[in-house]
Amino acid sequence: EAGVVQSPRYKIIEKKQPVAFWCNPISGHNTLYWYRQNLGQGPELLIRYENEEAVDDSQLPKDRFSAERLKGVDSTLKIQPAELGDSAVYLCASSDPGQGNYGYTFGSGTRLTVV
Amino acid sequence: AQSVTQPDIHITVSEGASLELRCNYSYGATPYLFWYVQSPGQGLQLLLKYFSGDTLVQGIKGFEAEFKRSQSSFNLRKPSVHWSDAAEYFCAVCLYTGNQFYFGTGTSLTVIP
């Protein structure tokens, strides 16, 4: 089993540029999460999907962040335009509702640096 | 307000010594409780979890944690630390299955020879 796969692992961009992150969850996991982890902090939820539906996006900064999960499988998180404060690690996680939090798995994350 | 507190930002222990990392939560009901470890540049790896039942739970890599309802605590312990245990440790809670996790700010562990 490949686990939760994220790409790219690292990304350096200039401010005001767009950037996108990709996540492929564990096969069969219907629930997908995007978290942001600032330096020295714990991860914080940005958005949660149940299949292709975003069921909790209350903490997603919608002026510049967007996400999609077409077909309820892999997902893309986009920032446009990026700001210096967006530098962080973006983590994707997935879980199987049938297993609940027994099956909650994180990917390795994408480390974004905005310069 | 709901919160997860890890009072120790950084801990240094000698290899072979015992370890205890503290975690306190503030919620109206007993949440699901977790400990994750994160090595530099890596994602989060689950060490152990508590849902119900026996308040002493065993995890991977020789870690254990004890849930104490009266203290709203879920402290992580290991009897003998190895150099490879050096990492960032996060306590997390979840209010019900499938809901989001709330993480503490983490405790950085340094292991000295």
Interface residues (C-beta under 8 A of the other chain):
Chain A: V4 T31 Y33 Y35 G40 Q41 G42 P43 E44 L45 R48 E50 D56 L91 S95 P97 G100 N101 Y102 Y104 T105 F106 G107 S108 G109 R111
Chain B: V4 Y32 F34 Y36 G41 Q42 G43 L44 Q45 L46 K49 F51 F90 A92 C94 T97 G98 Q100 F101 F103 G104 T105 G106
